[in-house]
Amino acid sequence: MFTALLDALLLSVLVTPAIGFIGRKIRREKVLVGAYITLILASGFLIILTLYWEVLERSVEVIASSGPERASIRIDGFSIFITVILFTVGISSSIFSIKEIRRFGSTGFYTIYLAMIAAIVGVVFSGDLLTFFIFWEVMCLCSYALVTFHKERWEQIEAGYKYLIMSSSGSIIVLFALSFLYGLTGTLSIQHLAASLRDSQTNSLIYISLLMIIVGFGLQAGMVPFHTWLPDAHMAASSSISAVLSGVVVKIGIYGLIRLLLGIFLSTQNAWRMVMAVFAVSTMFIGNLSALFQDDLKRLLAYSTIANTGYVLLGLSMGSQRALAGSLLQMMNHAVVKALLFLCAGAFLFSTRTRSLREIAGIKERMPLTSIAFVIGALALATFPGLNVFWSEMMIITAGIESDMPILSFLMIINLVLSAVYALRMIYTVAMMKATSTSKNARRIPRLMLLPILSLAAASILMGIYPSPFMSLAELGAASLNP
């Protein structure tokens, strides 16, 4: 119906309850369903790698299309790039969750989790905005449910409601924008919209739709001033879900912005580039300054995610191919590092039952491997040379200088200094301070939790030492966005 990958994922969602039923019968429900989900995602990752070579050879591959007025599936370098991020973070989080989540309700959890992954694949594979919006709504509904899945605590209910209201508002705004675009052009095909709007730049409805697109998708991306839901949702969700929210779901908001601004509104880029630069700078500063004053580890990491949205949008606003490739590479690097840090935070929470930095001070004595991985992630967040984030942030800064926008590069450097301050504070607290009574009594985490943590830490080092393949993937994604 769609593509082999998307069809397989949708079918797997329907099969998950049956796997859970079998697991309950043999008293291994959580392990069996968790292993099944991980296997499905690993198989999906292999399919993505084969699609990468096909797209590399053919530039763009249209898998299924029914004309400009109907649903279509379109896979290009940008789609491949986002799905690589999705499956990397998705596999790591699913493995970690096997020991993190409670046994009760695990089948429901994993069913919703896999449905969210399938919906995200549907979003990035969509060739028209109707298909895009349908999958977008499924993704949002699943992410709400996962934030509030363990609903015994009021914190999760409050965060979920805030996320539901804010994100639904963004979806409504996007829907109105799509209705305006359809009224103007009579199509929702991304390719045909771009051609139609190129000849209608004087119509005020185009600019109204443009503003609504920026607000609607910016809300999901955690762009200031529409970011208020994000710290609460990341803090309240289980750590495996926080990793997916920060590493993937927020990135899908950025994906929507990049796909539509460059795919549909490219002819009006002089109007939106300055707007995006203002949003980017405010998002960077608010995210980093807010992170400086946090004691709750997951809340601190959430504000850091907001700052990263600013970095990516800053590259988008610069308008050059190099800056765009740097923004895409930053999305990938940040996804790996932030998934690593959230899973480490989840391991600390699992061992100590607290998210307070002050209380987990000196926990390296009891959890050396997790703490070393956490230090690697924090050093990457601080733009330490030799780790992955360094390369993407340097690409954006140098692209700004090359594009005669040194002020934007200078503002980003200031923000990198701010992020280094709280990253080094996290390192000092975890690895160098004297152990507290809480950290001294921390219990050791299961080895299965360590596996994704150490794998992501290794990936951060590998991407820092040997960045060329990942830069090439980002450049492929950026090239597919430019006609």
Buried (B, 14 or more C-beta within 10 A) or exposed (E): EBBEBBEBBBEBBEEBBEBBEBBBEEEBBBBBBBBBBBEBBBBBBEBBEEBBEEBEEEEEBEBBBEEBBEBBBBBBBBBBBBBBBBBBBBBBBBBBBBBBBEEEBBBBBBBBBBBBBBBBBBBBBBBBBBBBBBBBBBBBBBBBBBBBBBEEEEEBBBBBBBBBEBBBBBBEBBBBBBEBBBEBBEBBBBBBBBBBBEEEEEEEEBBEBBBBBBBBBBBBBBBBEBBBBBBBBBBBBBBBBBBBBBBBBBBBBBBBBBBBBBBBBBBBBEBBBEEBBEBBBBBBBBBBBBBEEBEBBBBBBBBBBBBBBBBBBBBBBBBBBBBBBBBBBBBBBBBBBBBBBBBBBBBBBBBBEBBBBEBBBBBBEBBEBBBBBBBBBBBBBBBBEEBBBBBBBBBBBBBBEBBEBEEBBEBBEEBBEBBBEBBBBBBBBBBEBEBBEBBEEBEBBEEBBBBBBBBBBEBBBBBBEEBEEBBEBBBBBBBBBEE
